[in-house]
Amino acid sequence: METIFDRLILTLDDPRHCTVFPSEVAARGWIEHMLDPEMQQRFKAIREDRMISWDHAKALLFPRKDLRVPVNKIHRTIFAQIICAENAGQPFFHYIIPRDYAANSSSFIQTIIGLCPVLEEVFRAAEAQESLYFLAQDLQLLMTRYRQFLDTHELFEPAYESERLDQQELLRSGKTFTLCFPHLLQEYESLKPQLEQVPSITTISPEPLSEIPQLLVYQNSTIEISQACACIEQLLDAGVRAEQVVITLADYTGMYGDLSHQGRLRGLPLRFKSGRPLTDYPVSGLFRDIQGVVSQQFSLSSMKRLLLNRSYPWKDRATAQRLIKAGVAASCLKNYTDARGREVDVWKQRLSRQQDPELYPYYQKLKKSCRALVSAAGAQQLWNSLHIFQHSMLEPYTDGHSNEASAVFSYCIDQLQQFVDVARRVPLPEGFPVYGTYLSLLESVWYVPQQPDSGISVYPYGVSAGIQPAYHLLIGLDQAHTTVIDDPYTMFSEQQRELMEFLPHDMSAHMLSVYLGSGSQVRCSCSRKTRSGQQLPAHLFVEHEQVLEQSDELSGSDPYQLEAQYWSAEVSPAVFPRRLYALQHTGFFHAETSLFQAKRLDLSRSGTLPPDFVSRFARQISSGDGPLIISPTSLDRFLSCPFAWFIRYGLKVEEESYEVEFTDARSEGVMMHRCYERFFSWIIEHAEGKFSSKHLVQYHKELERIMHEELERYSRRFDAPAQVAFHGVEHYVSEHLFDLLVQESLLLDRWKVRSLEQKIVREEPGKPYILEGRIDRVCVQEPGRNVAIIDYKKQNRIKVSSFGPDAEHPDSYQLPLYAYLIEQEDPGAAEVSMALYFDVTKGRYVQMYPYEKGSLVIDRDRFEELIDQMLMAVDSMADDVLHAAVHIPAGAAAGCIRCPFRDICRGRFSIR
């Protein structure tokens, strides 16, 4: 590009001359190039208006003489919303929006927005084709309405203006212009006839390259980016300033994350000069989630998305989390409209029954604020509602939040302010979807982070065309991502574009040739495989046979690779990387203070806790200075996994879930227990406690009455399951509840109910623990001392064979412990002769003792052995617990898969 440089040198002394570049980036890049201290002809200062962008130049060459304002995306969006709303009510389009889809006209808003700048040109082309008659009619109608919209609000569409160059005015001003890279200037071809007639306007293009540089081709983009970063490191190590190095990414969207990651790993001062859609930033999702909770009638799923998102700066996050927990417990699936058209607020119904006084007011405030935003009738009202919402619900951004999140949120507010300013000039009609329009604007806007000027600039392909840095790395120059097509008519089919002679303008060759000369030293590369798929090298390099395949291995001197080899013992410690990145230094510092320190506690190797913890732990699990309390559930849990017991009973950790269970097993079990308890209470009251098979019909009626009462009472509770789940509970209970009557008549006919839900507590003499149990039902056979103990199981999983003499230990010590408590309560007065589980789902009793089938015999002697085993297990558990020996069992226990504490334990995944 020596000719451009020479021309700049010749014209810098002329204060009336402007050099025009395709973009502001290129113009500023050339200013910095001329001011570079290493330039042979260095300039101390250059006026910024001496090197300008093409957009700036057009404003100087074609100035407007009226007070009209150019339209922008917001104006076009408002116009498209109005037109589509009118067409939905009374269709007038036939082709642009087919009549069959008129009711969904809002789906065509983006099509209308895209048509606005090219309406006149498209109409003239369609009018000339008889086969496009109906399209021309729609376009004429749309163009008429758009012009009325522009005239009413004193706006103008720049694409409609027949730009006329005032040569006399330009001559009087004495200004001269040099247009660099004319083939890359937007609309240059249409303005070319006028520009060529003015002597004071000249053009200059880069000279053809004498030699095409080599294209380095890598197997994948990870290697390509890594090698490019290694090249930059070499430049920086050699003393090159970061500002002299520029990166251009042909696939900016696909490679942004990988390059950013490599930059952080290597400590490179990368400065990304292009933005990303606002929707790529988590905090911008707040506005979409607000609309979600309103449109989904405050469904639990939408409330969770809104209130549990950690990127949103909620002022009272703790209350928000409690609200969601309450919503899960109460199954607040969503509000709804009943058959009479009235809103049923499920949250209000359920929250009014619970004990936390802060939840319902918080929900009311949230609901009112969200609805005020979504239903705002005007842009200013939306602004006011957002200000109230922000003040009442959100924390102001502080140092605790990322600077990026704060900047993005502020940028969203700025977009709303622009919407308000436009709405002052263009009043919105009644019923206009204000909030929806604001959301669509946010989704179409890109945010460019504010970053320091110093560092290595990273640009997307096309934006940086024409710059002249000292070192320019062009990454991702494959055929797909160097193809630049100017085609503003993509809303039409290929056949329609051919009829209207709208052929796409291919700028690929011009763009690539400019880039290959855009730097004192240019490095070109691409990958065979990227995140966008398989790729081919750009055709220009293939034609000139300048494609150079590179090795698919990373640099052997890379500190990260050497470190990985060192830790995996692939290399000798002598070749440990001598040069470390800053991130590695930080990592080693943390490892030295944590990983490499002697372990104070490793429950996967030793089950003994530190001595200073034992006494505090003992007080915690015994609820003070009293003895340890052991129940059947606690005992079984400890024997299965001491560590899981320690987490649940020692540290009081409970599993938290934000999911609603639609198959509510817990509610089904609670209902069955409650109905059976009331039924046998009725037996005690009306039949002296004796169950008689003669009265099965009466029993069935009474149990049915109890069932309906309990279901009705349960449906009004705060934590009642959702309606859809409650129907499942109701069906389950009605299907399985009455099976007990037949089974009772077969096995326990004429037995007398002695107690229901009886809690027995026994303090063992000389022992540091208390045994306790709550027995569902105890029956006694009269006359005599035989007692039956019954426990209800929704689905029994305890095998009878585990009570046999060949089993190491039973699946559960529940029934032996219950039997021990019953018999020790009044020694000699009662003897457990039957121990039963009632499997509710299968509708049958499972007789655990006595039992005899084949070689499996569980008689009184064997049952007493089980009781003795249970007492020894209790002694062992108490000793371990009081000495805080709560180890993780070796190997995977049977319950590991279903254990709620797997993420805490991770014993199966520990590295030795």
Secondary structure as UniProt FT lines:
FT   HELIX           2..11
FT   TURN            12..13
FT   TURN            15..16
FT   STRAND          17..21
FT   HELIX           24..35
FT   TURN            37..38
FT   TURN            40..41
FT   HELIX           48..50
FT   STRAND          51..53
FT   HELIX           54..61
FT   STRAND          69..70
FT   HELIX           73..89
FT   HELIX           99..108
FT   HELIX           109..115
FT   HELIX           116..118
FT   HELIX           119..127
FT   HELIX           130..132
FT   HELIX           133..152
FT   TURN            153..154
FT   STRAND          155..156
FT   HELIX           158..160
FT   HELIX           167..173
FT   STRAND          176..180
FT   HELIX           182..184
FT   TURN            186..187
FT   HELIX           188..196
FT   TURN            199..200
FT   STRAND          201..204
FT   STRAND          215..220
FT   HELIX           221..237
FT   TURN            238..239
FT   HELIX           242..244
FT   STRAND          245..249
FT   TURN            250..251
FT   HELIX           252..266
FT   STRAND          270..272
FT   STRAND          276..277
FT   HELIX           278..280
FT   HELIX           282..284
FT   HELIX           285..295
FT   TURN            296..297
FT   HELIX           300..307
FT   TURN            310..311
FT   TURN            315..316
FT   HELIX           317..329
FT   TURN            330..331
FT   STRAND          336..337
FT   TURN            339..340
FT   STRAND          343..344
FT   HELIX           346..351
FT   TURN            352..353
FT   TURN            357..358
FT   HELIX           359..374
FT   HELIX           379..393
FT   TURN            399..400
FT   HELIX           403..425
FT   TURN            430..431
FT   HELIX           434..444
FT   STRAND          446..447
FT   STRAND          456..460
FT   TURN            461..466
FT   STRAND          471..475
FT   TURN            479..482
FT   STRAND          485..486
FT   TURN            488..491
FT   HELIX           494..499
FT   TURN            500..501
FT   STRAND          505..506
FT   HELIX           508..516
FT   STRAND          521..530
FT   TURN            531..532
FT   STRAND          533..534
FT   HELIX           539..543
FT   TURN            544..545
FT   STRAND          547..549
FT   TURN            556..557
FT   HELIX           559..567
FT   TURN            568..569
FT   HELIX           573..575
FT   HELIX           582..593
FT   TURN            594..596
FT   TURN            603..605
FT   HELIX           611..621
FT   TURN            622..623
FT   STRAND          628..630
FT   HELIX           632..640
FT   HELIX           642..645
FT   HELIX           646..650
FT   HELIX           665..686
FT   TURN            688..689
FT   HELIX           693..695
FT   HELIX           696..715
FT   TURN            718..719
FT   HELIX           723..736
FT   TURN            737..738
FT   HELIX           739..747
FT   TURN            749..750
FT   STRAND          752..763
FT   TURN            765..766
FT   STRAND          769..780
FT   STRAND          786..793
FT   HELIX           800..803
FT   TURN            805..806
FT   HELIX           814..825
FT   TURN            827..829
FT   STRAND          831..839
FT   TURN            840..843
FT   STRAND          844..849
FT   STRAND          851..853
FT   TURN            854..855
FT   STRAND          856..858
FT   HELIX           860..882
FT   TURN            883..884
FT   TURN            894..898
FT   TURN            900..901
FT   HELIX           902..905
FT   HELIX           907..909
//
